[in-house]
C-alpha cells in the first residue's frame, strides 16, 4: 500500500531568539538556518523515513527545484509536484531557548496546486491506500471527497486550524489528528467532542502531556516520552507521518502511536524541520531515560 500526501512545501527560515518577540519589539536573532519544511513536506519525509511508500502531491515555484530534489533524496515520490508561477512558500520561524516557536507563513505555490495534478496522482492510487491532507494547500475538500469515493483511507491534520475547512472535510474522513487547542476550537464550532465527530479514529495531541486516541472502542491515553526539547517545530508533523506509516505497514493504532511518540521525542531534541526528521532505525534504537 502507499500514502498519498496533498501537502505544502516550504522553505523554512529558522531564527534562534532569546524569547518570542512581543508586539512592537525588535529582536536580534542568535542564529539562522534554512531547511526544507511545510507541514506536508514534513509529513511526507517522516512517513518515508518510517518505511512507507510516499507520493507527494503539491506545487513549488520556479525557484523550488531544490525542494523537489531534497524530497526525492529522502525517498519521496515527487512526480506529482507541479511548477507554479507563484513563488515557493516560505515560513519565518522564531525558536526561543525553551524550544517554543512562532511562525509566519507565506503560502505561495501551496495555494495554487492544479487540480489536474491531483487527478493524475489519484488515477494511480489503489483502494485502501492512505490520502493525507492538511490546511496549508488548496483542493482539500475536492481531494477528500475524491479519496473517499475511491475507497482510500482519508486522514486530515487540522493545522493551521480553520473550523470551517475542517468541517468541510469531516464527512469524508477516516482519521483526524489535531492538538488540544484545535480540538477545543472544533468543539466550540461543532458542539461535538472528539468521540462524537463521526470519524473512525481521532487523535488529540497534548504536547508534553502525550496524546489521546478516540475510536469506536473508546478512549485511550498515551503518555509523552520525557525529553529536554530544544525545538518543537515539526514534531507534530513527524508524529503524524509516523502514525500513518505505521498504520500503512500493518501496525495497530496503539503500536503506531507508541512508535510515533518516540519519533516525536527525538525530533524535539533537534533543530530544524524536514531535514532532521529521524529515520526508523534511529527511532527503534532510541533509549529514553
Backbone as JSON, one array per atom type, in Angstrom:
{
  "sequence": "XXXXXXXXXXXXXXXXXXXXXXXXXXXXXXXXXXXXXXXXXXXXXXXXXXXXXXXXXXXXXXXXXXXXXXXXXXXXXXXXXXXXXXXXXXXXXXXXXXXXXXXXXXXXXXXXXXXXXXXXXXXXXXXXXXXXXXXXXXXXXXXXXXXXXXXXXXXXXXXXXXXXXXXXXXXXXXXXXXXXXXXXXXXXXXXXXXXXXXXXXXXXXXXXXXXXXXXXXXXXXXXXXXXXXXXXXXXXXXXXXXXXXXXXXXXXXXXXXXXXXXXXXXXXXXXXXXXXXXXXXXXXXXXXX",
  "N": [[0.84, -1.19, 0.0], [0.25, 2.42, 0.0], [1.02, 5.9, 0.75], [-0.55, 8.87, -0.04], [0.04, 12.21, -0.29], [-1.42, 15.23, -0.17], [0.08, 18.02, 0.08], [1.78, 20.81, 1.69], [4.77, 22.59, 0.72], [7.58, 24.11, 1.87], [10.12, 26.67, 2.13], [11.91, 26.85, 4.97], [12.85, 29.32, 7.15], [14.68, 29.55, 9.87], [15.01, 31.15, 12.91], [16.98, 31.57, 15.72], [16.1, 32.78, 18.84], [16.21, 34.8, 21.85], [13.79, 35.01, 23.16], [10.29, 34.72, 22.31], [9.3, 37.23, 20.07], [7.62, 40.19, 21.18], [4.66, 42.23, 20.5], [5.58, 45.0, 18.55], [8.22, 44.83, 19.24], [11.68, 44.82, 18.45], [14.0, 42.4, 17.72], [17.12, 40.85, 17.96], [18.38, 38.01, 16.34], [20.08, 35.0, 17.37], [21.01, 33.16, 15.7], [20.67, 31.61, 12.44], [19.09, 29.38, 10.23], [18.36, 27.45, 7.27], [15.86, 25.35, 6.08], [14.26, 22.54, 4.44], [10.77, 22.48, 4.56], [7.36, 22.91, 5.68], [4.16, 21.71, 6.48], [3.16, 19.6, 4.97], [5.42, 18.6, 3.49], [7.06, 17.88, 5.65], [5.51, 15.79, 6.78], [5.5, 13.96, 4.67], [8.26, 13.3, 4.47], [8.66, 12.24, 7.03], [6.94, 9.99, 7.0], [8.08, 8.54, 4.89], [10.62, 8.04, 5.96], [9.85, 6.43, 7.97], [9.38, 4.11, 6.71], [7.35, 3.85, 4.81], [5.78, 3.83, 1.53], [5.68, 6.76, -0.2], [3.89, 9.27, -1.85], [4.05, 12.49, -2.99], [1.86, 15.21, -3.45], [1.74, 18.31, -4.8], [2.96, 21.72, -5.07], [5.56, 23.85, -6.24], [7.41, 26.91, -6.72], [9.14, 28.32, -9.6], [11.52, 28.64, -8.44], [11.89, 26.46, -6.87], [13.11, 23.97, -7.34], [15.11, 22.81, -5.79], [13.75, 21.95, -3.51], [12.12, 19.91, -4.46], [14.1, 18.13, -5.28], [15.32, 17.58, -2.82], [13.25, 16.26, -1.41], [13.06, 13.99, -3.02], [15.56, 12.82, -2.5], [15.1, 12.03, 0.08], [13.47, 9.9, -0.23], [10.89, 10.24, -1.19], [8.27, 10.15, -3.58], [8.18, 12.4, -6.17], [6.85, 13.0, -8.51], [4.38, 14.17, -8.84], [4.48, 16.84, -8.18], [3.86, 20.03, -9.01], [5.12, 22.76, -11.05], [4.76, 26.06, -10.31], [3.6, 29.39, -11.23], [3.6, 31.02, -9.09], [5.65, 31.93, -6.27], [7.76, 29.64, -4.43], [6.53, 28.52, -1.3], [7.12, 30.1, 1.89], [8.32, 29.97, 5.26], [8.72, 31.83, 8.17], [10.34, 31.3, 11.05], [10.53, 31.64, 14.45], [12.43, 30.54, 17.12], [12.59, 29.97, 20.53], [14.67, 29.86, 23.56], [13.6, 27.84, 25.07], [12.59, 26.11, 23.29], [10.13, 26.65, 22.21], [7.99, 28.01, 19.59], [7.24, 30.56, 17.1], [5.46, 31.28, 14.15], [5.44, 32.6, 10.86], [3.69, 32.42, 7.88], [4.09, 32.37, 4.34], [2.02, 31.59, 1.83], [2.3, 31.14, -1.01], [3.07, 28.99, -3.71], [1.76, 26.81, -2.6], [-0.94, 27.32, -2.39], [-1.85, 27.11, -4.93], [-2.04, 24.65, -6.22], [-2.54, 22.67, -9.03], [-5.63, 21.23, -10.11], [-5.47, 19.23, -11.97], [-3.07, 17.89, -11.44], [-3.63, 16.65, -9.0], [-5.67, 14.9, -9.88], [-4.27, 13.3, -11.7], [-2.5, 12.03, -9.96], [-4.27, 10.65, -8.23], [-5.31, 8.84, -10.02], [-3.5, 6.84, -10.01], [-3.64, 5.78, -7.5], [-4.55, 3.22, -5.13], [-7.27, 1.24, -3.85], [-7.67, 1.35, -0.34], [-5.21, 2.54, 0.03], [-3.62, 5.31, 1.74], [-4.74, 8.71, 2.0], [-3.53, 11.78, 2.84], [-4.22, 14.96, 4.19], [-3.75, 18.48, 4.9], [-4.06, 21.78, 6.34], [-2.71, 23.69, 4.63], [-2.87, 23.98, 1.95], [-4.63, 24.36, -1.22], [-7.57, 22.71, -2.6], [-8.46, 20.85, -0.71], [-11.08, 19.85, 0.15], [-12.0, 18.85, -2.28], [-10.09, 16.86, -2.79], [-10.45, 15.21, -0.52], [-13.1, 14.25, -0.82], [-12.84, 12.94, -3.29], [-10.89, 10.99, -2.66], [-12.29, 9.55, -0.67], [-14.5, 8.59, -2.17], [-13.16, 6.89, -3.86], [-12.41, 4.86, -2.24], [-10.15, 5.13, -0.71], [-8.31, 5.48, 2.38], [-8.88, 8.23, 4.28], [-7.13, 10.84, 5.73], [-6.71, 13.62, 7.95], [-4.86, 16.36, 8.98], [-5.44, 18.81, 11.17], [-4.34, 21.51, 10.85], [-2.71, 24.54, 9.78], [-5.25, 25.72, 12.01], [-8.64, 25.89, 10.98], [-11.88, 26.16, 11.49], [-14.06, 26.03, 9.73], [-12.99, 24.89, 7.41], [-12.17, 22.43, 8.35], [-14.63, 21.27, 9.05], [-15.69, 21.04, 6.5], [-14.42, 18.85, 5.39], [-14.91, 16.78, 7.13], [-17.04, 14.82, 6.7], [-15.82, 12.98, 5.04], [-13.71, 11.74, 6.22], [-11.52, 9.25, 7.63], [-9.69, 9.37, 9.58], [-8.62, 11.7, 11.92], [-6.41, 14.15, 13.09], [-5.41, 16.36, 15.59], [-4.38, 19.14, 17.7], [-4.65, 19.94, 21.25], [-5.66, 22.55, 21.6], [-6.77, 23.05, 19.1], [-8.69, 21.02, 19.08], [-10.41, 21.93, 21.06], [-11.3, 24.31, 19.86], [-12.63, 23.22, 17.64], [-14.63, 21.81, 18.9], [-16.14, 23.91, 19.96], [-17.06, 25.02, 17.59], [-18.58, 22.97, 16.44], [-20.04, 21.83, 18.45], [-19.48, 19.33, 19.33], [-17.69, 16.69, 20.91], [-14.42, 15.09, 20.54], [-14.93, 12.3, 20.3], [-17.42, 12.21, 19.19], [-17.57, 13.04, 16.59], [-18.01, 11.53, 14.37], [-15.93, 10.39, 13.03], [-13.79, 7.69, 12.39], [-11.28, 7.27, 13.7], [-9.73, 9.42, 15.96], [-7.13, 11.48, 16.94], [-5.91, 13.39, 19.56], [-3.37, 15.48, 20.16], [-1.25, 16.31, 22.9], [1.04, 17.69, 23.51], [3.58, 17.95, 25.86], [2.1, 16.39, 27.55], [1.34, 14.13, 26.23], [-0.85, 12.1, 24.3], [-4.25, 11.62, 23.2], [-6.37, 9.03, 22.09], [-9.26, 8.49, 20.29], [-11.82, 6.26, 19.49], [-14.15, 3.85, 18.08], [-13.89, 1.92, 19.94], [-13.5, 3.24, 22.26], [-11.71, 5.4, 24.54], [-8.26, 6.08, 24.74], [-5.36, 6.91, 26.52], [-2.07, 8.14, 25.97], [1.04, 8.47, 27.38], [3.49, 11.08, 27.16], [6.9, 10.84, 26.0], [9.5, 11.65, 28.08], [11.67, 14.22, 27.52], [14.32, 16.65, 27.0], [13.39, 19.38, 25.36], [14.58, 21.18, 22.46], [13.63, 22.38, 20.21], [10.47, 22.6, 19.03], [9.41, 22.67, 16.54], [7.91, 21.09, 13.79], [7.59, 18.69, 15.11], [4.99, 17.7, 15.6], [4.2, 17.13, 12.97], [6.04, 15.14, 12.35], [5.21, 13.16, 14.15], [2.62, 12.67, 13.11], [3.22, 11.72, 10.48], [4.64, 9.4, 11.13], [2.67, 7.92, 12.52], [0.8, 7.42, 10.43], [2.43, 5.99, 8.62], [3.01, 3.74, 10.17], [0.42, 2.61, 10.42], [-0.12, 2.14, 7.72], [1.71, 0.18, 7.21], [0.71, -1.95, 8.55], [0.58, -1.93, 11.33], [-1.12, -1.89, 14.52], [-3.26, 0.75, 15.79], [-2.47, 1.46, 18.37], [0.2, 0.51, 18.47], [1.28, 2.06, 16.4], [1.0, 4.68, 17.37], [2.64, 4.62, 19.65], [5.16, 4.17, 18.51], [5.33, 6.49, 16.96], [5.38, 8.42, 18.95], [7.93, 8.09, 20.0], [9.43, 8.9, 17.8], [8.62, 11.59, 17.65], [9.61, 12.52, 20.08], [12.37, 12.3, 19.68], [12.58, 14.17, 17.65], [12.03, 16.7, 18.83], [14.36, 17.17, 20.12], [16.08, 18.18, 18.32], [17.3, 20.73, 16.13], [15.5, 22.2, 13.54], [13.6, 21.17, 10.57], [12.12, 19.26, 8.11], [14.58, 18.21, 7.21], [15.85, 17.05, 9.39], [14.36, 15.03, 10.45], [13.96, 12.01, 12.23], [15.04, 8.71, 11.17], [13.69, 5.33, 10.76], [15.43, 3.46, 11.9], [16.82, 4.98, 13.78], [14.73, 5.68, 15.49], [13.94, 3.18, 16.5], [16.25, 2.51, 17.85], [16.37, 4.34, 19.83], [16.71, 5.13, 23.2], [15.01, 6.25, 25.63], [15.38, 8.07, 28.74]],
  "CA": [[0.0, 0.0, 0.0], [1.02, 3.66, -0.12], [0.47, 7.13, 1.3], [-0.61, 9.99, -0.97], [0.01, 13.4, 0.57], [-1.66, 16.55, -0.74], [0.72, 18.75, 1.17], [2.57, 22.02, 1.48], [6.22, 22.53, 0.63], [8.09, 25.44, 2.24], [11.48, 26.96, 2.58], [11.8, 27.28, 6.37], [13.92, 30.16, 7.66], [14.56, 29.37, 11.32], [15.82, 32.1, 13.65], [17.1, 31.34, 17.16], [15.87, 34.05, 19.54], [16.19, 34.61, 23.31], [12.38, 34.82, 23.52], [9.39, 35.03, 21.19], [9.1, 38.68, 20.05], [6.35, 40.79, 21.57], [4.23, 43.25, 19.54], [6.36, 46.23, 18.54], [9.6, 44.59, 19.67], [12.72, 44.43, 17.5], [14.81, 41.42, 18.44], [18.21, 40.26, 17.19], [18.48, 36.56, 16.47], [21.42, 34.5, 17.69], [21.38, 32.18, 14.68], [19.73, 31.45, 11.33], [19.28, 28.21, 9.4], [17.33, 27.27, 6.25], [15.51, 23.94, 5.95], [13.04, 22.11, 3.77], [9.69, 22.39, 5.54], [5.96, 22.83, 5.31], [3.57, 20.57, 7.16], [3.06, 18.5, 4.03], [6.74, 18.02, 3.24], [7.48, 17.22, 6.88], [4.8, 14.52, 6.92], [5.99, 13.04, 3.64], [9.58, 12.82, 4.85], [8.51, 11.39, 8.21], [6.34, 8.71, 6.61], [9.07, 7.81, 4.1], [11.68, 7.57, 6.86], [9.27, 5.37, 8.79], [9.31, 2.89, 5.91], [6.2, 3.81, 3.91], [5.87, 4.35, 0.17], [5.01, 8.06, -0.09], [3.76, 10.08, -3.06], [3.68, 13.86, -2.61], [1.1, 15.98, -4.42], [1.89, 19.69, -4.35], [3.49, 22.67, -6.04], [6.62, 24.78, -5.87], [7.66, 27.89, -7.76], [10.3, 28.05, -10.46], [12.67, 28.68, -7.54], [11.73, 25.38, -5.9], [13.66, 22.66, -7.75], [15.89, 22.27, -4.67], [12.84, 21.27, -2.59], [11.75, 18.65, -5.11], [15.26, 17.25, -5.22], [15.52, 17.17, -1.43], [12.24, 15.24, -1.13], [13.47, 12.76, -3.73], [16.68, 12.25, -1.75], [14.57, 11.44, 1.31], [12.67, 8.71, -0.55], [9.51, 10.61, -1.53], [7.96, 10.27, -5.0], [7.88, 13.82, -6.43], [6.35, 13.16, -9.88], [3.13, 14.93, -8.84], [4.71, 18.2, -7.68], [3.81, 20.94, -10.15], [5.86, 24.02, -11.0], [3.77, 27.13, -10.35], [4.09, 30.74, -11.47], [3.78, 31.61, -7.76], [6.92, 31.56, -5.63], [7.72, 28.6, -3.41], [6.1, 29.02, 0.0], [8.16, 30.34, 2.89], [7.94, 30.12, 6.66], [9.67, 32.51, 9.05], [10.14, 30.6, 12.31], [11.34, 32.08, 15.59], [12.5, 29.49, 18.14], [13.22, 30.52, 21.73], [15.61, 28.98, 24.26], [12.85, 26.72, 25.64], [12.14, 25.27, 22.2], [8.83, 27.08, 21.68], [8.17, 28.73, 18.33], [6.21, 31.39, 16.48], [5.67, 31.06, 12.72], [4.73, 33.4, 9.86], [3.66, 31.67, 6.63], [3.74, 32.92, 3.05], [1.53, 30.37, 1.19], [2.9, 30.95, -2.32], [2.59, 27.93, -4.61], [0.92, 25.84, -1.88], [-2.34, 27.64, -2.61], [-2.14, 27.08, -6.37], [-1.83, 23.3, -6.75], [-3.55, 22.46, -10.07], [-6.47, 20.05, -9.92], [-5.02, 18.17, -12.89], [-2.02, 17.12, -10.77], [-4.34, 15.79, -8.06], [-6.37, 13.85, -10.62], [-3.26, 12.38, -12.24], [-1.99, 11.22, -8.85], [-5.32, 9.75, -7.75], [-5.51, 7.78, -11.01], [-2.56, 5.76, -9.69], [-3.89, 5.29, -6.14], [-5.27, 1.95, -5.01], [-8.16, 1.11, -2.71], [-7.01, 1.11, 0.94], [-4.1, 3.47, 0.24], [-3.95, 6.48, 2.57], [-4.63, 10.06, 1.49], [-3.39, 12.69, 3.97], [-4.39, 16.37, 3.86], [-3.65, 19.43, 6.0], [-4.66, 23.06, 5.97], [-1.78, 24.65, 4.04], [-2.99, 23.92, 0.49], [-5.97, 24.35, -1.8], [-8.1, 21.42, -3.07], [-8.66, 19.89, 0.37], [-12.38, 19.18, 0.1], [-12.03, 18.09, -3.54], [-9.28, 15.65, -2.61], [-11.06, 14.35, 0.49], [-14.25, 13.58, -1.42], [-12.34, 12.03, -4.32], [-10.28, 9.85, -1.98], [-13.36, 8.79, -0.03], [-15.28, 7.91, -3.2], [-12.31, 5.87, -4.46], [-12.12, 3.81, -1.27], [-8.92, 5.37, 0.04], [-8.48, 5.89, 3.77], [-8.6, 9.66, 4.23], [-6.67, 11.41, 7.0], [-6.61, 15.08, 7.92], [-4.19, 17.03, 10.09], [-6.23, 20.04, 11.19], [-3.49, 22.67, 11.16], [-3.18, 25.55, 10.72], [-6.65, 25.39, 12.24], [-9.75, 26.68, 10.45], [-13.03, 25.3, 11.8], [-14.9, 25.86, 8.55], [-12.34, 23.97, 6.47], [-12.22, 21.09, 8.96], [-15.99, 20.77, 8.92], [-15.96, 20.73, 5.1], [-13.89, 17.52, 5.03], [-15.28, 15.78, 8.14], [-17.83, 13.67, 6.22], [-15.03, 12.07, 4.2], [-12.51, 11.33, 6.95], [-11.38, 8.04, 8.44], [-8.73, 9.65, 10.64], [-8.41, 13.13, 12.16], [-5.44, 14.43, 14.14], [-5.36, 17.78, 15.94], [-3.85, 19.32, 19.04], [-5.67, 20.2, 22.26], [-6.28, 23.85, 21.33], [-7.6, 22.86, 17.91], [-9.83, 20.19, 19.48], [-11.32, 22.81, 21.78], [-11.91, 25.2, 18.87], [-13.56, 22.45, 16.83], [-15.78, 21.51, 19.76], [-16.95, 25.13, 20.01], [-17.68, 25.23, 16.29], [-19.5, 21.89, 16.08], [-20.79, 21.35, 19.6], [-19.2, 17.9, 19.49], [-16.4, 16.26, 21.43], [-13.72, 14.28, 19.53], [-15.52, 10.98, 20.12], [-18.76, 12.34, 18.61], [-17.44, 13.71, 15.3], [-18.33, 10.62, 13.29], [-14.69, 9.95, 12.4], [-13.43, 6.4, 12.98], [-10.16, 7.44, 14.62], [-9.35, 10.8, 16.22], [-6.04, 11.63, 17.89], [-5.68, 14.74, 20.06], [-2.04, 15.55, 20.74], [-1.27, 17.14, 24.1], [2.38, 18.18, 23.79], [4.31, 17.23, 26.91], [1.19, 15.5, 28.26], [1.1, 12.91, 25.47], [-1.89, 12.12, 23.27], [-5.47, 10.85, 23.43], [-6.93, 8.4, 20.89], [-10.69, 8.21, 20.39], [-12.3, 5.37, 18.44], [-15.36, 3.14, 18.46], [-13.57, 1.09, 21.11], [-13.41, 4.09, 23.45], [-10.66, 6.4, 24.65], [-7.01, 5.6, 25.31], [-4.37, 7.96, 26.7], [-0.67, 7.75, 25.82], [1.93, 9.44, 28.0], [4.62, 11.53, 26.35], [8.24, 10.45, 26.41], [10.1, 12.83, 28.69], [12.98, 14.64, 27.0], [14.56, 18.09, 27.1], [13.23, 19.9, 23.99], [15.31, 22.37, 22.02], [12.88, 22.97, 19.11], [9.26, 21.8, 18.82], [8.96, 22.82, 15.15], [7.88, 19.86, 13.0], [7.39, 17.48, 15.92], [3.65, 17.19, 15.33], [4.2, 16.55, 11.62], [6.78, 13.89, 12.46], [4.3, 12.24, 14.82], [1.56, 12.29, 12.17], [3.78, 10.89, 9.43], [4.97, 8.08, 11.68], [1.42, 7.19, 12.78], [0.26, 6.94, 9.16], [3.32, 4.96, 8.09], [2.78, 2.54, 10.96], [-0.87, 2.03, 10.02], [0.01, 1.67, 6.34], [2.55, -1.02, 7.23], [0.01, -3.03, 9.23], [0.56, -1.82, 12.78], [-2.33, -1.42, 15.19], [-3.15, 2.16, 16.15], [-1.69, 1.52, 19.6], [1.61, 0.37, 18.11], [1.68, 3.2, 15.57], [1.12, 5.87, 18.22], [3.81, 4.48, 20.51], [6.35, 4.4, 17.7], [5.33, 7.9, 16.57], [5.77, 9.21, 20.12], [9.38, 8.03, 20.08], [9.94, 9.76, 16.73], [8.38, 12.96, 18.04], [10.54, 12.86, 21.16], [13.67, 12.54, 19.06], [12.51, 15.37, 16.83], [12.09, 17.94, 19.62], [15.73, 17.35, 20.6], [16.87, 18.61, 17.17], [16.94, 21.99, 15.5], [15.2, 22.06, 12.13], [12.32, 20.59, 10.18], [12.16, 18.0, 7.37], [15.93, 17.69, 7.03], [16.39, 16.38, 10.58], [13.4, 14.03, 10.95], [14.68, 10.74, 12.42], [14.58, 7.56, 10.39], [13.14, 4.25, 11.57], [16.49, 2.82, 12.68], [17.08, 5.85, 14.93], [13.6, 5.58, 16.41], [13.99, 1.89, 17.16], [17.42, 2.46, 18.73], [16.23, 5.39, 20.84], [16.5, 4.62, 24.56], [14.74, 7.39, 26.52], [15.71, 7.86, 30.15]],
  "C": [[0.89, 1.25, 0.0], [0.28, 4.81, 0.55], [0.58, 8.22, 0.23], [-0.83, 11.25, -0.15], [-0.2, 14.66, -0.26], [-1.14, 17.55, 0.28], [1.57, 19.93, 0.74], [4.06, 21.71, 1.41], [6.75, 23.94, 0.87], [9.6, 25.47, 2.27], [11.34, 27.53, 3.98], [13.05, 28.06, 6.78], [13.77, 30.2, 9.18], [15.55, 30.29, 12.03], [15.81, 31.73, 15.14], [16.99, 32.69, 17.86], [15.85, 33.79, 21.05], [14.78, 34.43, 23.86], [11.54, 35.15, 22.31], [9.1, 36.53, 21.2], [7.69, 39.11, 20.47], [5.94, 41.84, 20.54], [5.06, 44.53, 19.67], [7.82, 46.05, 18.89], [10.5, 44.24, 18.49], [13.73, 43.57, 18.26], [15.88, 40.85, 17.52], [18.24, 38.75, 17.41], [19.93, 36.17, 16.78], [21.87, 33.44, 16.68], [20.3, 32.09, 13.63], [20.09, 30.22, 10.53], [18.12, 28.1, 8.41], [17.13, 25.78, 6.03], [14.39, 23.75, 4.94], [11.96, 21.97, 4.83], [8.33, 22.46, 4.9], [5.37, 21.59, 5.95], [3.49, 19.36, 6.24], [4.39, 17.81, 3.79], [7.25, 17.29, 4.47], [6.83, 15.85, 7.03], [5.26, 13.5, 5.89], [7.34, 12.45, 4.01], [9.48, 11.88, 6.04], [7.97, 10.02, 7.83], [7.32, 7.88, 5.79], [10.17, 7.25, 4.99], [11.17, 6.5, 7.81], [9.0, 4.11, 7.98], [8.15, 2.8, 4.95], [6.59, 4.26, 2.5], [5.04, 5.62, 0.12], [5.06, 8.79, -1.42], [3.29, 11.47, -2.65], [2.99, 14.56, -3.76], [1.18, 17.44, -3.97], [2.4, 20.58, -5.46], [4.6, 23.5, -5.41], [6.73, 25.81, -6.99], [8.83, 27.48, -8.63], [11.59, 28.07, -9.65], [12.73, 27.47, -6.62], [12.28, 24.03, -6.29], [14.44, 22.01, -6.61], [15.0, 21.47, -3.72], [12.4, 19.93, -3.16], [12.9, 17.65, -5.03], [15.5, 16.73, -3.81], [14.52, 16.07, -1.04], [12.59, 13.92, -1.79], [14.58, 12.06, -2.98], [16.19, 11.55, -0.48], [13.6, 10.29, 1.04], [11.23, 8.98, -0.91], [9.36, 10.71, -3.04], [7.49, 11.7, -5.27], [7.3, 14.06, -7.83], [5.11, 14.05, -9.95], [3.28, 16.26, -8.11], [4.83, 19.13, -8.88], [4.75, 22.12, -9.95], [4.88, 25.16, -11.27], [4.42, 28.46, -10.73], [4.25, 31.5, -10.16], [5.1, 31.13, -7.17], [6.71, 30.4, -4.66], [7.38, 29.21, -2.06], [7.28, 29.18, 0.95], [7.54, 30.37, 4.28], [9.06, 30.81, 7.41], [9.39, 31.99, 10.45], [11.09, 31.15, 13.36], [11.27, 30.99, 16.66], [13.24, 30.04, 19.35], [14.06, 29.47, 22.45], [14.93, 27.79, 24.92], [12.31, 25.79, 24.56], [10.78, 25.63, 21.64], [9.05, 27.93, 20.43], [6.99, 29.61, 17.99], [6.52, 31.41, 14.99], [4.83, 32.02, 11.89], [4.84, 32.66, 8.53], [3.37, 32.58, 5.44], [3.32, 31.74, 2.18], [2.1, 30.09, -0.19], [2.24, 29.85, -3.14], [1.69, 26.91, -3.92], [-0.57, 26.08, -2.11], [-2.76, 27.55, -4.06], [-1.81, 25.72, -6.98], [-2.91, 23.02, -7.8], [-4.34, 21.17, -9.84], [-6.04, 18.9, -10.82], [-3.95, 17.3, -12.26], [-2.65, 16.16, -9.75], [-5.0, 14.63, -8.78], [-5.41, 12.83, -11.2], [-2.74, 11.46, -11.14], [-3.03, 10.2, -8.41], [-5.62, 8.63, -8.74], [-4.58, 6.6, -10.75], [-2.83, 5.12, -8.33], [-4.73, 4.03, -6.17], [-6.18, 1.98, -3.78], [-7.37, 0.71, -1.47], [-5.68, 1.85, 1.09], [-4.58, 4.59, 1.16], [-3.83, 7.76, 1.75], [-4.6, 10.99, 2.7], [-3.48, 14.14, 3.46], [-4.09, 17.21, 5.1], [-3.93, 20.81, 5.45], [-3.64, 24.09, 5.5], [-1.84, 24.63, 2.52], [-4.43, 24.19, 0.07], [-6.39, 22.9, -2.08], [-8.39, 20.42, -1.95], [-9.98, 19.13, 0.26], [-12.5, 18.32, -1.17], [-11.28, 16.78, -3.39], [-9.92, 14.69, -1.62], [-12.24, 13.57, -0.09], [-13.81, 12.55, -2.46], [-11.74, 10.78, -3.68], [-11.31, 8.95, -1.33], [-14.14, 7.97, -1.05], [-14.49, 6.77, -3.84], [-12.01, 4.72, -3.5], [-10.78, 3.94, -0.6], [-9.27, 5.67, 1.49], [-7.99, 7.34, 3.87], [-8.28, 10.19, 5.62], [-6.51, 12.91, 6.85], [-5.91, 15.58, 9.17], [-4.7, 18.46, 10.13], [-5.41, 21.27, 11.58], [-2.92, 23.21, 9.86], [-4.7, 25.51, 10.81], [-7.6, 26.41, 11.62], [-10.98, 25.81, 10.58], [-13.88, 25.02, 10.57], [-14.31, 24.84, 7.59], [-12.31, 22.54, 7.04], [-13.6, 20.49, 8.77], [-16.33, 20.38, 7.47], [-15.47, 19.34, 4.71], [-14.32, 16.42, 6.0], [-16.07, 14.6, 7.59], [-17.02, 12.62, 5.47], [-13.86, 11.42, 4.95], [-12.65, 9.97, 7.63], [-10.51, 8.31, 9.67], [-8.53, 11.16, 10.72], [-7.4, 13.28, 13.28], [-5.36, 15.94, 14.34], [-4.82, 17.93, 17.35], [-4.97, 19.76, 19.99], [-6.39, 21.52, 22.01], [-7.22, 23.73, 20.13], [-8.84, 22.03, 18.23], [-10.87, 21.03, 20.21], [-12.04, 23.76, 20.83], [-12.93, 24.46, 18.02], [-14.81, 22.1, 17.63], [-16.71, 22.72, 19.86], [-17.7, 25.35, 18.71], [-18.76, 24.2, 15.97], [-20.42, 21.47, 17.22], [-20.55, 19.88, 19.91], [-17.8, 17.67, 20.04], [-15.72, 15.35, 20.4], [-14.36, 12.92, 19.27], [-16.89, 11.01, 19.46], [-18.74, 12.97, 17.22], [-17.83, 12.83, 14.12], [-17.14, 10.15, 12.5], [-14.19, 8.7, 13.13], [-12.33, 6.52, 14.02], [-9.81, 8.92, 14.73], [-8.22, 10.79, 17.25], [-5.94, 13.11, 18.25], [-4.31, 14.74, 20.73], [-2.02, 16.6, 21.85], [0.11, 17.66, 24.47], [3.08, 17.31, 24.82], [3.44, 16.29, 27.71], [0.79, 14.28, 27.45], [0.03, 13.08, 24.41], [-3.07, 11.28, 23.72], [-5.97, 10.3, 22.1], [-8.38, 8.03, 21.16], [-11.11, 7.35, 19.21], [-13.6, 4.73, 18.91], [-15.14, 2.3, 19.71], [-13.46, 1.91, 22.39], [-12.24, 5.06, 23.37], [-9.43, 5.77, 25.29], [-6.02, 6.75, 25.38], [-2.97, 7.37, 26.58], [0.19, 8.85, 26.45], [3.03, 9.84, 27.02], [5.92, 10.95, 26.89], [8.97, 11.7, 26.89], [11.51, 13.07, 28.15], [13.12, 16.14, 27.24], [14.5, 18.7, 25.7], [14.11, 21.1, 23.71], [14.56, 23.08, 20.9], [11.68, 22.08, 18.82], [8.75, 21.88, 17.38], [9.01, 21.48, 14.43], [7.64, 18.6, 13.79], [6.02, 16.86, 15.68], [3.54, 16.55, 13.96], [4.94, 15.22, 11.6], [5.9, 12.81, 13.08], [3.23, 11.74, 13.84], [2.08, 11.37, 11.08], [4.11, 9.49, 9.91], [3.72, 7.27, 12.0], [0.88, 6.59, 11.47], [1.12, 5.83, 8.56], [3.14, 3.65, 8.85], [1.49, 1.84, 10.57], [-0.78, 1.44, 8.63], [0.8, 0.37, 6.28], [1.97, -2.13, 8.1], [0.04, -2.99, 10.73], [-0.85, -1.53, 13.29], [-2.16, 0.06, 15.5], [-2.31, 2.33, 17.41], [-0.19, 1.46, 19.3], [2.11, 1.59, 17.32], [1.88, 4.46, 16.41], [2.37, 5.78, 19.09], [5.1, 4.69, 19.73], [6.47, 5.87, 17.31], [5.74, 8.8, 17.73], [7.28, 9.21, 20.29], [10.02, 8.92, 19.01], [9.78, 11.23, 17.09], [9.32, 13.42, 19.14], [11.94, 13.11, 20.63], [13.69, 13.87, 18.31], [12.65, 16.64, 17.66], [13.48, 18.17, 20.22], [16.66, 17.82, 19.49], [16.38, 19.96, 16.68], [16.67, 21.73, 14.02], [13.87, 21.41, 11.86], [12.56, 19.31, 9.37], [13.55, 17.38, 7.31], [16.46, 16.9, 8.22], [15.41, 15.37, 11.18], [14.11, 12.68, 11.08], [14.14, 9.63, 11.53], [14.23, 6.4, 11.34], [14.22, 3.58, 12.42], [16.83, 3.65, 13.92], [15.97, 5.73, 15.96], [13.63, 4.28, 17.18], [15.16, 1.8, 18.15], [17.31, 3.42, 19.89], [15.91, 4.79, 22.2], [16.27, 5.81, 25.49], [15.05, 7.06, 27.97], [14.47, 7.42, 30.93]]
}
